[in-house]
Amino acid sequence: MKRILLLMLAISVVVAAGAKEKKPKKEKKSKQQIEVVAQPVNIFANDVDSMSYALAVNIASDMLKNLKTLPNGAYNSELFLNAFNAVMKGDSVLFSKETSQSILQQYFTAAQEKLATEKKAEGTKFLSENAKNPAVQTTASGLQYIVLTETDGSKPAATDKVKVHYEGTLIDGTKFDSSYDRGEPIDLQLNQVIPGWTEGIQLMSVGSKYKFFIPYELGYGEQGAGGVIPPFATLIFTVELLEINPPAITDQVKELEIK
């Protein structure tokens, strides 16, 4: 919340400075690039003037991107600029600073709660429909999976290291990660990954290939991850188990010593 408030303050300074008492126009669509005048009028009396203008261009350009991160990208630019100009001039405003902070807190909290509710409902609906597929199996935890390729053999324990190829997508089909695309499988400690993987890969034998449908509780939870996995996201992973590497004797001894 503090980061959002600081961001809004910083970007509004430059927007207001560029307004110059001119009534702002509402844009019908956001512009990705700032239009450059072919022959700019020389309005700069000194270096401070040109620096000030350049600063405004830089911060305003970033602002156009950052405003998209507001809930639904919605804001009233006219009210935004009017309120800022009033504060800068020392004119009266409708809200005190304290009241404004409270309004912002309530607005963003409500927006986050609404988004969480929508994402949970979206995931629940998807998993409910997916469970109707005869090929889908569901564990007690809620993990769903389809066996694409089955093999016989030993299965890994949670303490084992495994080598896998995988691809991960959101339920809308957006791909967020793939070892296949990188052309290189990964090695991982099975009890150090998301719960859906720890549980699911233990069902597999070397050479098998499964498709997992992972509820957010068994994935990256309420926070999401890396800016590419949203909060409360239901995840789909196709995983191919290539190797199982039990922990070395020295690792087992260290674990006993810790206990």
N, C-alpha and C positions, 0 to 999 in steps of 0.2 A: 504494500500500500504506500509506504513512504517513497519507494522508487517511482511509483506512478505519479504521486503528487509533485515530486521534484521535477520529473520529466515535463509535466504539464506546465509548471511555472516557467521552466527554461524556454520551452518552445513558444509560449505565449508572449514572452518579452519581445522576441524578434518579430513575431507576426504583428503585434501592436505597433512596434516601431515603424514597420513598413506601411502601416495603414495611413498615417499622416492625415488624420481627421477625415479621411475619405470613407464613406459608407461602404462597408465590404459587400461584395457580391457573392451570392451563393453559387458554388460550382456545381454543375450538373454531373460532372464526373471528375475523378482524381487524375491529375497529370503526373506521369512518371518522370518527365523531364522539365526543367525550367527553360522557358523560351528566352532566347538571347536576342536582344534588339540588334539589328544590323549595324547601325551607327548611333551608339549611345550618346546622349547629351551629357556634356561635362558639367556635373552638379557637385563635384568634389573640390572643396576649397583647400584641403590639406590631406595629409596621410591619415589622420584620424577619421576623416569623412569616408575615404575609400575603404579603410579597414572596417568601419562600422557597417558599411553597405555589404562588404564581402562576408562579414560575420553573419549578417541577416540572411544572405543567400544560403550559406552553409547550413545554418541551424533550421531555417525554414524548409530546406530540401529534406533534411532528416525528419522534420516534423510530419511531412506528408506520409512518410512510411510509418512513423510511430503512432500516428492517430488511427491507423488501421488496426492497431492492437487493442483499441478500446472495445468494449462489448458491442459486437455487431458493427464496429466501425462508425458508430452513431454519435454525432455531437452537433450542436447548433453554433456554427462559426460566428454568426452575427452577435448572439448573446455573449459568446466567449470573448470577442474583441471589445464589445461595449463595456463589459464588466472590467476587463483589464485596463482599458483606457481611463475609466472612472477612478480606479484605484491609483493609477500613476499620476493623475491630475489632482488627487486629493478630494474628488467629488464624493458625494454620498453613494453608497451601494445598498443593495437589498439584503445582503447577507454579511454578517461579520465573518472574520477569519475562522473563528471557532465553529460557527454554524456551518460554514462552507466545508470545513474538514469533516464535520459530522455527516453532512449530506453526501459527500464523496464516499465516506466509509460505508454508509448504508447502501449507496448505489452499487458500488463494486462488490460488496458482500452479497447483495441480492442477485447480481448478475452471475457471480460464481456459483451460487446455490442453484440458480436456474439451469446453468450449463451442466452442473453435476447431475441434477435430476434428469435432464434430457439424455445425457450420455449413459447413465445407468439404465434408463428405460430402453434406449436403443440397443444396448448390449444384451439386456434380458430378453427382449423380443427376438433378437437374432439367435441367441442360444436356444430359446424355446422352439423356434421354427426349425433350427438345425437338428435338434434332437429327434425330430420326426423322420429324419433320413434313416432308413434301415441299416445303412452302413456305419452310422455313428454310434459309438459306445460312450457311456458316461460313467465316470468314477464317482465315488462317494463325495469327493471334494467339489464336484461340479466340472471337473476337467472333461472335455469331450475330445474324441479322437477317431480317426479313420485309419485302418491299416491299408496302406498302399502296396507295400511289399512285405511279406512275412518270411522269416527265416528261423531255423532251429538253432539252438545254442544257448550259452550262458547269457545272463542279463547283468547289467552293471548294478553295483550298489551305490548308495548315495555318496560314499566316501571315495569312489573311483574317479579317475580322470578319464575323459572320453574325447574322441575326435569325431566331429560331426560336420556335415554339410547342411546348410539350412537356408530357408528364405522366410522372411516375416512380412506380413501385410496387416493393414487394418481391415475391418469388415467391409469397408467401401472399396477395397481392392488396392488402396495405396500401399506401395511397397516401401518399407522404411529400412530394410537391411537384407543383405544376401551374400553369403559366402560364395555362392555359385558365380555371382557377378564379379567378385574379386578373384575368382579362379583359385581359391585356396581355402581348405577347410580350417576349422579352428579347434584348438585343444582347450578343454575347460574342466574345472573341478565341479563335479555334479552337484555338490551341496553348497555351491557358491553362486548359483544362478537363480532366476526367478522360480518360485515354487512350482509353477506349471511345467517347467522343464525338468526340475529335479524329480518330480513324480512321473512325468510322461516318459522320459528317456529310460527310466528303470523298467518300463514295460517292454523295451526293445531288445532284440539280439543283433549282433553285428551283421550288417548287410541289409537290415530291415529299413523300411521307410514309412514313416507315419505322418499324418496331418493332424495337428493339434489345434483345438479351439479353446482359448484360454480366457476365462473370466478375469475381469480387472483385479479381483482379489488375489488371484494366482499369478498375476502379471506385475505391472508396475504401479498398481494401486491408485490412490487418489491424486498422486503427484504427476504421474506420467514420467517421461525420461527423455533427456537429450534434445528437447524441443521438437522431436519428430513423433513421439508417442504421446498423445494427449492424455490428460487426467481421465480416469475411469474407462480407459480404452480396453475393449475386448480385442484380443489378438489372435491371428491365425499364423501358425508356423508349420512349414513342411520341413521335416528333419530326417536326415539319413545318418544312421549310426555306422561309423567306419571302423572304429577301434575302441577297445576297452583296456585301460591301463590301471590295474589295481595299485593302491598305494604301496610304495616301497617299504621294506622292513623298517628302515630308519624312521620313516614317517609314522609308522604304527607305534614304534617305541616312543617317539616324541609325544604322540597323542596320549599314550598311557601315562607318561610322566606328568603331563598337564592335568590329567584326571586325578 
